[in-house]
Amino acid sequence: MPIDPYAALNAMIRAEAARFTPPPPKTAPSDPDRPAAEAEAEAEGEAVGTAAAAAPSD
């Protein structure tokens, strides 16, 4: 059975692209005991708190 040169080229290009693709961002594991609404509210509160702490004070 002959080797398809286009399939081989496609496989090589995919392998090279996978080498240089950055890994997906890691998400924080959710706590199964807490409701999703509380987890989202806490995440938003942390994001606001860090932005306020990073703001320069005059």
LINKA-V594903 format. One record per pair of residues at least 24 apart in sequence whose C-alpha atoms are under 8 Angstrom apart, sorted by sequence separation. I is the first residue (numbers start at 1). J is the second residue. If there is no record, write none. Layout:
I_J + I_J
This chain:
none
